[in-house]
Amino acid sequence: MSNPRTRYVTTTDGVTIGATVHGQGPPLVFLHGIIGDGDLDWQELLPYLTGGFTCHLPSWRGRGLSGDHPDLSFGRMVDDCIAYLDSLGEAAGVVGWSAGADLALAMAAQSDAVDAVSALEPSMPRLLTEQQRAAFGDAFARMGELAAEGRLTDAMRAFAGVPFTDDEIAALDDAGYLEAAGRYVPTLLSNIQQQPQYQGPTPDDPDVLGAISAPVLVLHGSDSKPVAVHAAKHVADHLPRAQVQEIPGAGHVAPLTHPQALTEALTEFFSPAQQPT
């Protein structure tokens, strides 16, 4: 039984990070991607996990149950995630999807409270080629134009063409995901605008990855765009303790389209990691 409840943590700069918590068992902290929030991104996984794990679904500042703040820099977001993890008072596994996987890896490089990490298709924007950066810039500009017209769902759909295939976007539309996430377009625009200003460590850096001592499971879909697979392999190649696993038939949106296959991989990976050594 899920038995949902809420949990709130205050960060060092006074922002409240809120999370929905489900299930019982060893703790797993789930970090969502740049489009959605904790509840939107992980809703399909819960039926498969809450019988064996306590699933913490925090949302980034400015989303879900969390308070807002103008500082949406990568380093600040990592600090938020570590503050939430530290509040648990025990080591926990961390699962991250896309930009959330970047946060999870950065956490693991800094905090001994990260017991193990599963990184599902990290975004790694600094690994983009010039052509990919141009496509990203075009999508970002179009999102901004549509947002200025008040067309938030269309704006989110325009951006979704960067990480997702056309078939995935159609599936997300059918599920109402892009419409629900549309309210985060202003925050998403700020997130992306602040990325170039951050000059601190990021998990595309081999030195950052080399500092991770916890075991890491790197996941990617067999049908994902090449950029996602490249980022996943880059991470695995620079980790001292990494496993790589492909999810058959899945793309970048695996948490919503292939929840059973994803949770089977997570359960197999995290259950041994939670045992006393």
N, C-alpha and C positions, 0 to 999 in steps of 0.2 A: 504494500500500500504506500502511495506517495507521501501522504501526510504533509502537504505543503505548509511552509511557514516563511517568515521573512527575517532577514538579518541586516543590521546597519552598522557601518564602521565609519568613523570620522578620520579623514586624512590630516596630514600635518599642516595643510593650508586651509583646513576647515570645511572641506567638501564632504558631504555624506555619500558614501558608496553603499547602495542598497542591492540586496540579492534575494532571490527566491531560493529556498532550500527544500529539497525533496529527498525522501527515502531515509534509509538507515544503513549503517555499516561504515567502513573506512571512508574518509573524506576525499572527494574529488572536486577540484575547482575548475569550472569551465569558463573559458574566455572567448567571447564571441568575436565575430569579424567586424569590419569597418562599416557594414551596411546596417545591421540589425541591433538587437539587444540580447541580454541573457536569456530571456524567455522565448523570444522569437526564434533564435538560432538553434536552441537545443530541445525544443518541445517534443520533437519526434523520437528522441533518444530515451526519454525518461521512462517509458513503459518497460524498457529492457534493462535498465540500470538500477532503479530505485529499490529493488529487492536486495541488492548486495552492496550498495554504496550510498553514502550521504552526498548528494549532488548539489553543489553550491553554484548558483547561476548569477554572479554579479554582473551589473551593467556598467559600461564606461560612464564617466561623468557626462551629464547632459542627456542621458538615456535611461529608459526604464525607471527603476526606483531610485536612481542616483540623482544627486543635485547637480546643478550646472556651474560652470566656471569658465572664464575666458581662456585660461591656460589649458590647452588640449595637446601639449607637446608630448612626444613619445616618452621622454624621460619622466614626465609627470605621471603619465599613464602607468608606467612600470612601477613607480612608487605607490600609486593607488592599489595596484594588484598585490604588491608585497605587504602593504598595510592590511589588506583584507586577509591575506594568508596568515600573517602574524597574529591576527586577532583570534584565530582558531586555537592557538595554544598547542598545536601539534603539527608534525610534518604531514604533508598531503600530496597527492598526485595532482598534476595540473594538465588540463587538456586545452589546447588552443587551436582555433580554426582561422586560417588566412592571417589577417593582421593580428588576431588573437594569438596565433602560434608564434608570431614575432615577440609578442609580450611574454608569452610563456617561456620562451628560450632566454630572453633577457632576464627574467626573474630567476631562472635556474642558474644563470651565471653569477648572480649576486646573492642568492639566499640559500642557506643550508636547509631551510624549511621545505624546500621543494624535494619531495621524495623520488619522484619520477615524472617524466614529461611525455605527452603525446602531442606531436606537432603535425597537424593536418594541413598540408599545402601552405607553408608560410608564404607571405606575400613578397617580402624582400625587395622593396621598390628600388633599392640602389643597384640591383642586379639587372635592371631592365636595359635592353639595347636602345640605341638612339631611335629606331623605328617604333619600338614599343613605348618609349617615352612620348613620342609624338602622338600616338594613338590615345594614350592616357590623357595627354593634354587636351586633345580634341573632345574626349568624353567629358572631361572636367568642365571645359568651357560650355559645352551644350547643357550639362546639368545646371550650371549657373544661370544660363539663359532661361531655361524652363522654370527654374525656381523663382526667378524674378517675375514670371508671368503667373505665379501661384500654382503651377502644374507640378506638384510635388511627386506624385506617382510617376508621371512621365519623366521627371528629372532623375528619379532613382532608376528607372528603367534604362535611361541613357547611360548612366554610369555602370549599370550591371553588365553592359556589353563588354566591359574590360575583363572581369574575371570569369564570366559565365558564357557558355555557348547559347545559341539561339534556342535549342531544345530546352536547356535549363531555364532560360528566361521565361519560356512559355509555361513550364511547370511551376515556376515561382508565381507567375501571374495567376494561374489556375488556383493555386493555394492561397492567394490573397497576401502573399508575403511582401511583394513590392509595394502594395498599397499601404500595408501596416507599417512598413519601414519608411515610407515617404515622409513621415513627420520628422525624421532625423536628417533630412537633407541639409538644413542650415548648419547643424552640428558637423555633418560630414564635410561640407565645404570648408568649415573652419579647421577641421582635422587635417585636411589635405593642404590647405594654405600654410599651416604651421610646420609641416614636415621639413621643408628646406631650411628653416631657421634652426633646427636642432642639429647640433654639432657633436653630441656625445656618442657614446658607444651604442652600436646597433648589432643585432645578431647575424648580419651578413658578414661581419668581421671574423675571420678565422680565430683571432685571439679571444674574442668573446665566446665563441663556440668551444674553444679549447679549455675555457675555464669551467665548463659544465661537467661536474663529476657524477651527476645523477644519470641513471639510464634513460635513454630517449628512444621513443618509437616514432619514426617519421612515416607518415601516411600520405599517399596520393592516389587519385583515381586513375583507372586505366584509360578513361576517355577525357581526361582534363586537357586543357590547352598546354602546349609545350612550355610556356613560361612558368606554369605552376610546377610541372615535373622538374624543370631545371632548378628551380629554387629548392625543392625538396631534396634533390640529389646534392646540391651544393651544401646544404646543412649536414646531410649524412656524411659527406666526404670529410668534413672538418670536425666531427664529433668523436671524442674518445670512446664513447659507449653508445653506439647507435644500432638500431634495427630499422630496416626499411621494409614496408609492406604496401603492396598495391591492392586497391579495392576494385574488384572486377566490375566493369559496367558503370562505374561511378565517375562523375566529374567533380568540379570544384564545390558543388552544392551537396555533397554526400551526406551531411548531417540531416538534410531534409528529404532526400530521395532514396538513400540507402542506409537508413538508421540501424537496421538489424545487422547488416554486415559490418558496419562501423563499430557498433557496440560489442560485437563478438571479438573484434580485434582489441578493443579497449579492455574488455573483461579479462581476456587471456594475458594481456600485458600487465595490467595493474594488480591483479589478484596476487601473483607471486611477490610483487614488490611490496605488498602490504604485510607480508609475513615477517615475524621476528627473525633477525639474522644472528 
